[in-house]
Amino acid sequence: MSDKMWKLKEGVTLEAEDVAKIACALKSLSIYTALACDNEDDPEELREVVDEGLAAMDKIFDH
């Protein structure tokens, strides 16, 4: 993925702590996804979690 594909929206700044929070959230989503697939949890619930994460990313990045 090219760095040119992802740019912060104008006025948005990210500190190391913010990046760490995003990384932890993505790791948590990865673990949740693996568990959901293994346990055949409600796929609609998983879709909602993923959609919320994508919406959050859209708030801070232009792509």
C-alpha positions, 0 to 999 in steps of 0.5 A: 500500500502506497503512503500516498493512498492515506493522508490525514484530513486537514487539521488532524494530527496524530501523536504516538499515543493515538497511533498506539490506540489505533494499533490496539483497536485493530489487534482487538478486532483481529482477535475478535474476528478470529474468535467469531469465525471459530465460534460461528458468532453472529456475523451481523454483530461482527459486520457492525464492529467492522463498519464502526472501525471503518467509519472511525478511520474515515473520520481521520484519513483522506484516501 
